[in-house]
Amino acid sequence: MPPCPPTRRNILKISIHMMEKSMKFYGTRRKLSFLGQPSN
């Protein structure tokens, strides 16, 4: 048995962490694409 079974709280924490990571990644990608475009 694992020392820390994935309880509901752990799953929630992990999912939130992954969401934050993906959102951060998406945000940085959007910033990069925004900066890459020529300004007027």
Secondary structure as GFF3:
##gff-version 3
##sequence-region A 1 40
A	DSSP	alpha_helix	8	36	.	.	.	ID=ss1
###
